[in-house]
Amino acid sequence: MAKLVSSTVEPTAIGIDVIKNGSVRLLCRWDVREIEVEDEMAGTHTEYEYAEKVIWWALPSPAYLERRGSRQVLTDAGRVYLASAESEILGWAMAAGV
């Protein structure tokens, strides 16, 4: 189930959290709304509310990853792939979050 999250930082639609065994754990966010929050100490400030679902996404090509030391990291091609698949990834996350 998707959870409702609030943050003082404007979210990106897809955030990369962890890379492991050829897959990435993604923080998928949608329905982003700006809200004004009143705090008696700090006054009024902007926060963002949004739905978020954490999913694992398998990368379809080993060219999307490279090893640096003991860690796997995305290559430029991997970043391009995730950007090009953003609508598919978000659609899957939204369906999984229902």
Phi, psi and omega per residue, in radians:
M1 nan 2.404 3.090
A2 -1.234 2.568 3.103
K3 -1.983 2.665 3.087
L4 -1.525 2.206 -3.054
V5 -2.135 2.588 2.980
S6 -2.220 2.571 -3.064
S7 -2.649 2.696 3.038
T8 -1.544 -0.111 -3.137
V9 -1.863 2.284 3.122
E10 -1.133 2.171 -3.052
P11 -1.421 2.696 2.943
T12 -1.576 2.783 -3.113
A13 -1.106 -0.711 3.134
I14 -2.294 2.191 3.079
G15 -2.037 2.362 3.120
I16 -1.494 2.180 -3.089
D17 -1.817 -0.968 -3.068
V18 -2.461 2.539 3.022
I19 -2.099 2.205 -3.074
K20 -2.731 2.306 3.041
N21 0.911 0.703 3.081
G22 1.397 0.166 3.112
S23 -2.219 2.767 3.074
V24 -2.110 2.429 2.999
R25 -1.581 2.101 -3.045
L26 -1.968 2.463 2.995
L27 -1.703 1.875 -3.074
C28 -1.756 2.232 -3.032
R29 -2.257 2.416 3.113
W30 -2.623 3.034 -3.078
D31 0.936 0.838 -3.118
V32 -1.302 2.242 3.095
R33 -2.232 2.410 3.017
E34 -1.506 2.306 3.077
I35 -2.274 2.634 3.065
E36 -1.712 2.220 -3.125
V37 -2.001 2.308 3.126
E38 -1.768 2.218 3.131
D39 -2.128 2.195 -3.064
E40 -1.137 -0.391 3.114
M41 -1.502 -0.769 -3.014
A42 -1.826 -0.082 -3.092
G43 1.495 -2.643 -3.115
T44 -1.662 2.422 3.072
H45 -2.534 2.826 -3.125
T46 -1.570 2.359 2.982
E47 -2.234 2.925 3.139
Y48 -2.127 2.303 3.039
E49 -1.953 2.427 -3.131
Y50 -2.811 2.805 3.027
A51 -1.484 2.469 -3.132
E52 -2.431 2.406 3.063
K53 -2.333 2.299 3.098
V54 -1.671 2.188 -3.135
I55 -2.332 2.764 2.960
W56 -1.743 2.347 -3.125
W57 -2.195 2.109 3.131
A58 -1.337 2.278 3.093
L59 -1.443 2.267 -3.013
P60 -1.371 -0.071 -3.120
S61 -2.492 2.394 3.075
P62 -1.150 -0.278 3.112
A63 -1.207 -0.209 -3.131
Y64 -1.480 -0.085 -3.119
L65 -2.268 2.675 2.959
E66 -2.487 2.734 -3.133
R67 -1.708 2.304 3.017
R68 -2.178 1.830 -3.032
G69 1.172 -2.178 3.138
S70 -1.708 0.069 -3.067
R71 -1.883 2.607 2.970
Q72 -1.657 2.421 3.081
V73 -2.321 2.716 3.103
L74 -1.291 2.469 2.997
T75 -1.498 3.037 3.049
D76 -1.043 -0.682 3.109
A77 -1.093 -0.633 3.093
G78 -1.146 -0.703 3.096
R79 -1.146 -0.717 3.105
V80 -1.101 -0.751 3.124
Y81 -1.033 -0.859 -3.117
L82 -1.076 -0.693 3.112
A83 -1.121 -0.707 -3.117
S84 -1.254 -0.447 -3.120
A85 -1.719 0.175 -3.027
E86 -0.964 -0.809 -3.103
S87 -1.153 -0.661 3.090
E88 -1.144 -0.766 -3.135
I89 -1.104 -0.822 -3.142
L90 -1.106 -0.703 3.090
G91 -1.051 -0.754 3.121
W92 -1.140 -0.756 -3.134
A93 -1.119 -0.725 3.121
M94 -1.104 -0.735 3.119
A95 -1.145 -0.687 3.129
A96 -1.227 -0.435 -3.092
G97 -1.511 -0.005 -3.112
V98 -1.364 nan nan
